[in-house]
Amino acid sequence: MAKTRPGKKDLDAYTITGTNKVVRVGDCVLMRPSETSKLPYVARVEKIEADNRNNIKVRVRWYYRPEESIGGRRQFHGAKELFLSDHYDVQSAHTIEGKCIVHTFKNYTKLENVGAEDYYCRFEYKAATGAFTPDRVAVYCTCEMPYNPDDLMVQCEGCKDWYHPACVSMTIEEAKKLDHFVCSECASDADIKKTENIFSASPVAEDKVRINER
């Protein structure tokens, strides 16, 4: 006689082994990698279930780090950037090491302090093809690169575009001392003379970012 498959039941929550941290469906978690030299994997919990032997499994949707994607890490990818993939998996709940927060890109740039548990996501990623959604994002500066929140940038008071100090012939130290900045496209010769010695860090743009130094 064939054995009956053990029954399963959905759980509302799971307490991480050795801690008082509670994981619920929708939470983002750090999961133990098979190789200790690697960083923890990041995933979003889609389902928590237990069998009749109380073995607890979690169905997860993986986040990929830029270096794990087909295209690899690029200049504009931040250190805490992740891609929400279409790769789902089932793992033992015991491999969960901790919880983390994956912010929207906009919310991440508004954080006063970024902790070890803070990440952000601005792209969804198809693991099989390497395709991203959205496939286009705004670019800034004369180098026309998407924004990397790890990089200090200054904003032109004229065109409101943002610039990397190196792209406008400044050092980071000079940029930190700025009070005003007008790019060469917006400034007249007189404006340049008035502002060249009083460059300072730009204020936060409405839909952009504060200056981040991490």
SVG drawing of the C-alpha trace seen along z (x, -y; Angstrom):
<svg xmlns="http://www.w3.org/2000/svg" viewBox="-3 -89 43 91">
<polyline fill="none" stroke="black" stroke-width="0.4" points="0.0,0.0 1.3,-3.4 2.2,-5.7 0.1,-8.8 2.1,-11.9 2.5,-13.7 0.0,-16.6 1.2,-20.2 -0.2,-23.3 0.4,-27.0 1.9,-29.0 1.5,-32.7 5.0,-33.2 8.3,-31.6 10.7,-32.5 14.3,-32.5 16.3,-29.8 18.2,-31.3 16.5,-34.7 13.2,-36.4 12.9,-37.7 9.6,-36.7 9.4,-36.2 6.0,-36.6 4.9,-36.2 6.1,-39.3 9.2,-39.8 12.6,-39.9 15.2,-37.7 18.9,-36.8 19.6,-33.1 22.7,-31.2 24.8,-30.5 26.2,-27.0 29.7,-28.5 30.7,-30.4 32.9,-32.8 29.8,-34.2 27.5,-36.9 24.0,-35.8 21.4,-35.4 18.5,-37.8 14.9,-36.6 11.3,-37.6 9.2,-35.1 6.1,-34.0 4.9,-31.2 5.6,-29.4 4.5,-25.8 5.1,-22.8 4.6,-19.1 3.3,-16.8 6.8,-16.3 7.1,-20.0 9.7,-20.5 9.3,-24.1 9.9,-25.2 9.7,-28.6 8.9,-29.4 11.0,-32.4 11.5,-34.7 15.2,-35.5 16.8,-38.9 20.0,-38.9 23.0,-41.1 24.3,-42.9 27.4,-40.5 25.0,-37.5 23.2,-38.8 24.1,-38.0 25.3,-41.6 27.3,-41.7 28.0,-44.7 28.1,-48.1 29.4,-51.5 25.9,-52.8 25.0,-49.9 25.1,-50.7 26.7,-48.5 23.2,-47.8 21.4,-47.3 19.4,-44.2 17.2,-43.0 13.9,-41.2 14.1,-38.1 11.5,-35.7 13.4,-32.8 11.4,-31.0 12.6,-28.3 11.7,-26.2 14.2,-26.2 14.4,-25.0 13.4,-27.7 16.5,-26.9 18.7,-28.5 17.2,-31.9 19.8,-33.9 18.0,-37.2 15.7,-39.8 16.4,-42.7 14.5,-45.5 14.5,-46.0 13.4,-49.6 12.2,-51.2 14.9,-53.2 13.2,-56.5 12.7,-55.6 16.3,-54.4 17.7,-57.7 15.7,-59.4 17.2,-57.4 19.1,-59.5 21.3,-56.5 21.7,-53.2 22.1,-50.2 23.5,-46.7 20.0,-45.4 19.0,-48.1 18.9,-47.3 17.1,-48.8 15.6,-47.5 14.8,-49.5 14.7,-46.7 13.0,-43.4 15.1,-40.8 14.4,-37.8 17.1,-35.2 16.9,-33.2 17.3,-36.1 19.0,-38.8 16.2,-41.2 15.3,-44.1 12.1,-45.9 12.1,-48.8 14.5,-48.6 15.3,-52.3 15.9,-54.7 16.8,-58.4 20.5,-59.4 22.4,-62.3 25.6,-64.2 27.7,-64.7 28.6,-61.0 24.9,-60.1 24.8,-57.4 21.9,-56.3 22.2,-57.5 24.3,-55.5 23.3,-56.6 26.7,-55.7 28.3,-58.6 28.3,-62.2 26.8,-64.5 26.1,-68.2 23.1,-69.9 23.2,-72.7 21.0,-75.6 20.2,-76.4 19.2,-73.1 18.7,-71.1 20.7,-68.2 23.1,-66.4 26.8,-66.0 29.7,-63.9 32.4,-66.2 35.1,-64.5 32.9,-65.1 32.9,-68.9 36.6,-69.1 36.2,-69.1 37.5,-67.0 35.1,-65.4 36.7,-67.6 35.9,-70.8 32.3,-69.6 31.7,-69.2 32.5,-72.8 30.0,-74.2 27.2,-76.6 26.1,-77.0 26.9,-75.3 26.1,-76.3 27.2,-74.0 29.1,-75.3 26.1,-75.0 24.1,-77.3 26.7,-79.8 28.0,-82.9 31.6,-83.8 30.7,-86.2 28.7,-83.5 31.6,-81.1 33.9,-83.7 31.4,-84.4 30.8,-80.7 34.1,-79.0 35.3,-79.6 32.0,-78.9 31.0,-75.5 29.0,-73.5 27.0,-70.4 23.6,-70.6 20.2,-70.5 18.0,-67.5 15.9,-67.4 12.2,-66.7 12.4,-63.3 16.1,-62.6 18.4,-62.1 20.4,-63.6 24.1,-63.4 25.2,-60.0 28.6,-59.2 28.9,-55.5"/>
</svg>
